[in-house]
Amino acid sequence: MTNRKKRLEKGIESLGKQIKIHKEKLETARKNNMLELANYYEKEIEAKEKDKEKKMKLLNK
């Protein structure tokens, strides 16, 4: 396995963990009616999911 492949796998795993954490924080923000914070987490989750998709495409080439 190449170093690049290992880095991509670790990056994908890390992004998955970050997405999970942000989703939990998003739920908390929604429950507490913190709409601006909820919007922030939604945008962050979306960006991280796009990054994760890009890394997965690179890994599968």
VEXPA-593597 format. One line per field, with one value per atom (N, C-alpha, C): atom name; x, y negated, z; residue number from 1; residue in one letter. Coordinates in steps of 0.02 Angstrom, whole numbers, plus 50000, padded with zeros to 5 digits. Example, Ala and Ser with C-alpha at 12.3 -4.5 7.8 and 13.67 -1.06 7.14 Angstrom:
2
atom <- N / CA / C / N / CA / C
u <- 50660 / 50615 / 50660 / 50642 / 50684 / 50645
v <- 50284 / 50225 / 50165 / 50112 / 50053 / 49998
w <- 50390 / 50390 / 50390 / 50354 / 50357 / 50394
n <- 1 / 1 / 1 / 2 / 2 / 2
res <- A / A / A / S / S / S
This chain:
61
atom <- N / CA / C / N / CA / C / N / CA / C / N / CA / C / N / CA / C / N / CA / C / N / CA / C / N / CA / C / N / CA / C / N / CA / C / N / CA / C / N / CA / C / N / CA / C / N / CA / C / N / CA / C / N / CA / C / N / CA / C / N / CA / C / N / CA / C / N / CA / C / N / CA / C / N / CA / C / N / CA / C / N / CA / C / N / CA / C / N / CA / C / N / CA / C / N / CA / C / N / CA / C / N / CA / C / N / CA / C / N / CA / C / N / CA / C / N / CA / C / N / CA / C / N / CA / C / N / CA / C / N / CA / C / N / CA / C / N / CA / C / N / CA / C / N / CA / C / N / CA / C / N / CA / C / N / CA / C / N / CA / C / N / CA / C / N / CA / C / N / CA / C / N / CA / C / N / CA / C / N / CA / C / N / CA / C / N / CA / C / N / CA / C / N / CA / C / N / CA / C / N / CA / C / N / CA / C / N / CA / C / N / CA / C
u <- 50042 / 50000 / 50044 / 50027 / 50067 / 50051 / 50098 / 50087 / 50026 / 50016 / 49959 / 49893 / 49891 / 49830 / 49816 / 49868 / 49860 / 49834 / 49864 / 49843 / 49770 / 49751 / 49681 / 49634 / 49652 / 49609 / 49601 / 49658 / 49655 / 49613 / 49620 / 49582 / 49507 / 49489 / 49418 / 49390 / 49429 / 49407 / 49398 / 49445 / 49443 / 49382 / 49370 / 49312 / 49247 / 49244 / 49185 / 49171 / 49224 / 49217 / 49194 / 49224 / 49206 / 49133 / 49110 / 49040 / 48994 / 49011 / 48970 / 48965 / 49021 / 49022 / 48980 / 48988 / 48950 / 48875 / 48856 / 48785 / 48756 / 48795 / 48772 / 48764 / 48812 / 48809 / 48751 / 48737 / 48681 / 48615 / 48607 / 48546 / 48538 / 48592 / 48591 / 48572 / 48601 / 48586 / 48512 / 48486 / 48414 / 48369 / 48386 / 48345 / 48343 / 48399 / 48404 / 48385 / 48354 / 48332 / 48388 / 48447 / 48504 / 48511 / 48470 / 48464 / 48528 / 48562 / 48624 / 48677 / 48682 / 48731 / 48712 / 48648 / 48625 / 48643 / 48633 / 48651 / 48726 / 48766 / 48838 / 48856 / 48827 / 48843 / 48819 / 48762 / 48738 / 48787 / 48813 / 48862 / 48927 / 48949 / 49010 / 49003 / 48946 / 48934 / 48935 / 48902 / 48900 / 48971 / 49011 / 49080 / 49121 / 49115 / 49154 / 49133 / 49068 / 49045 / 49072 / 49076 / 49105 / 49179 / 49215 / 49286 / 49295 / 49252 / 49256 / 49243 / 49194 / 49180 / 49240 / 49271 / 49330 / 49386 / 49398 / 49452 / 49435 / 49371 / 49352 / 49361 / 49346 / 49356 / 49430 / 49473 / 49545 / 49571 / 49544 / 49565 / 49548 / 49491 / 49466 / 49494 / 49536 / 49565 / 49619
v <- 50059 / 50000 / 49938 / 49891 / 49831 / 49782 / 49736 / 49684 / 49642 / 49626 / 49585 / 49619 / 49685 / 49723 / 49723 / 49732 / 49732 / 49664 / 49610 / 49542 / 49530 / 49552 / 49543 / 49581 / 49643 / 49683 / 49650 / 49625 / 49591 / 49528 / 49491 / 49430 / 49444 / 49497 / 49517 / 49536 / 49574 / 49595 / 49534 / 49488 / 49428 / 49385 / 49377 / 49337 / 49370 / 49436 / 49471 / 49457 / 49456 / 49441 / 49369 / 49323 / 49252 / 49241 / 49275 / 49269 / 49293 / 49349 / 49377 / 49327 / 49299 / 49250 / 49189 / 49164 / 49105 / 49119 / 49180 / 49197 / 49197 / 49221 / 49220 / 49149 / 49106 / 49036 / 49000 / 49019 / 48991 / 49006 / 49069 / 49088 / 49047 / 49039 / 49000 / 48927 / 48899 / 48830 / 48823 / 48871 / 48869 / 48873 / 48919 / 48927 / 48864 / 48827 / 48765 / 48703 / 48713 / 48658 / 48609 / 48634 / 48592 / 48598 / 48560 / 48568 / 48550 / 48497 / 48478 / 48532 / 48560 / 48613 / 48676 / 48691 / 48748 / 48739 / 48679 / 48666 / 48676 / 48653 / 48662 / 48736 / 48776 / 48848 / 48882 / 48861 / 48889 / 48876 / 48815 / 48798 / 48837 / 48843 / 48880 / 48954 / 48983 / 49054 / 49063 / 49018 / 49021 / 49018 / 48971 / 48963 / 49025 / 49052 / 49111 / 49172 / 49178 / 49234 / 49229 / 49168 / 49159 / 49178 / 49156 / 49173 / 49249 / 49281 / 49354 / 49389 / 49364 / 49393 / 49387 / 49328 / 49317 / 49366 / 49374 / 49419 / 49491 / 49510 / 49578 / 49590 / 49540 / 49546 / 49554 / 49514 / 49520 / 49588 / 49614 / 49679 / 49736 / 49729 / 49782 / 49780 / 49730 / 49726 / 49777
w <- 50000 / 50000 / 50000 / 49958 / 49953 / 50009 / 50020 / 50071 / 50055 / 49991 / 49971 / 49988 / 49974 / 49988 / 50063 / 50103 / 50176 / 50200 / 50172 / 50191 / 50173 / 50114 / 50092 / 50138 / 50156 / 50199 / 50268 / 50295 / 50360 / 50355 / 50300 / 50290 / 50286 / 50251 / 50244 / 50312 / 50350 / 50417 / 50462 / 50460 / 50500 / 50482 / 50418 / 50396 / 50419 / 50417 / 50441 / 50515 / 50555 / 50626 / 50637 / 50598 / 50604 / 50584 / 50532 / 50510 / 50565 / 50596 / 50650 / 50708 / 50728 / 50783 / 50765 / 50704 / 50683 / 50680 / 50661 / 50659 / 50730 / 50778 / 50848 / 50872 / 50856 / 50876 / 50841 / 50779 / 50742 / 50777 / 50799 / 50834 / 50898 / 50935 / 50997 / 50982 / 50930 / 50911 / 50893 / 50856 / 50837 / 50898 / 50945 / 51005 / 51047 / 51046 / 51085 / 51045 / 50986 / 50943 / 50926 / 50916 / 50895 / 50820 / 50785 / 50712 / 50675 / 50695 / 50661 / 50669 / 50728 / 50741 / 50701 / 50697 / 50658 / 50584 / 50559 / 50489 / 50477 / 50525 / 50521 / 50516 / 50561 / 50560 / 50496 / 50470 / 50407 / 50350 / 50347 / 50295 / 50304 / 50367 / 50381 / 50362 / 50378 / 50361 / 50286 / 50251 / 50177 / 50148 / 50173 / 50147 / 50162 / 50222 / 50241 / 50200 / 50185 / 50145 / 50073 / 50047 / 49979 / 49980 / 50032 / 50037 / 50041 / 50080 / 50088 / 50021 / 49983 / 49917 / 49871 / 49871 / 49828 / 49846 / 49911 / 49933 / 49914 / 49920 / 49901 / 49827 / 49786 / 49713 / 49697 / 49731 / 49721 / 49741 / 49796 / 49822 / 49774 / 49741 / 49697 / 49626 / 49611 / 49544 / 49534
n <- 1 / 1 / 1 / 2 / 2 / 2 / 3 / 3 / 3 / 4 / 4 / 4 / 5 / 5 / 5 / 6 / 6 / 6 / 7 / 7 / 7 / 8 / 8 / 8 / 9 / 9 / 9 / 10 / 10 / 10 / 11 / 11 / 11 / 12 / 12 / 12 / 13 / 13 / 13 / 14 / 14 / 14 / 15 / 15 / 15 / 16 / 16 / 16 / 17 / 17 / 17 / 18 / 18 / 18 / 19 / 19 / 19 / 20 / 20 / 20 / 21 / 21 / 21 / 22 / 22 / 22 / 23 / 23 / 23 / 24 / 24 / 24 / 25 / 25 / 25 / 26 / 26 / 26 / 27 / 27 / 27 / 28 / 28 / 28 / 29 / 29 / 29 / 30 / 30 / 30 / 31 / 31 / 31 / 32 / 32 / 32 / 33 / 33 / 33 / 34 / 34 / 34 / 35 / 35 / 35 / 36 / 36 / 36 / 37 / 37 / 37 / 38 / 38 / 38 / 39 / 39 / 39 / 40 / 40 / 40 / 41 / 41 / 41 / 42 / 42 / 42 / 43 / 43 / 43 / 44 / 44 / 44 / 45 / 45 / 45 / 46 / 46 / 46 / 47 / 47 / 47 / 48 / 48 / 48 / 49 / 49 / 49 / 50 / 50 / 50 / 51 / 51 / 51 / 52 / 52 / 52 / 53 / 53 / 53 / 54 / 54 / 54 / 55 / 55 / 55 / 56 / 56 / 56 / 57 / 57 / 57 / 58 / 58 / 58 / 59 / 59 / 59 / 60 / 60 / 60 / 61 / 61 / 61
res <- M / M / M / T / T / T / N / N / N / R / R / R / K / K / K / K / K / K / R / R / R / L / L / L / E / E / E / K / K / K / G / G / G / I / I / I / E / E / E / S / S / S / L / L / L / G / G / G / K / K / K / Q / Q / Q / I / I / I / K / K / K / I / I / I / H / H / H / K / K / K / E / E / E / K / K / K / L / L / L / E / E / E / T / T / T / A / A / A / R / R / R / K / K / K / N / N / N / N / N / N / M / M / M / L / L / L / E / E / E / L / L / L / A / A / A / N / N / N / Y / Y / Y / Y / Y / Y / E / E / E / K / K / K / E / E / E / I / I / I / E / E / E / A / A / A / K / K / K / E / E / E / K / K / K / D / D / D / K / K / K / E / E / E / K / K / K / K / K / K / M / M / M / K / K / K / L / L / L / L / L / L / N / N / N / K / K / K
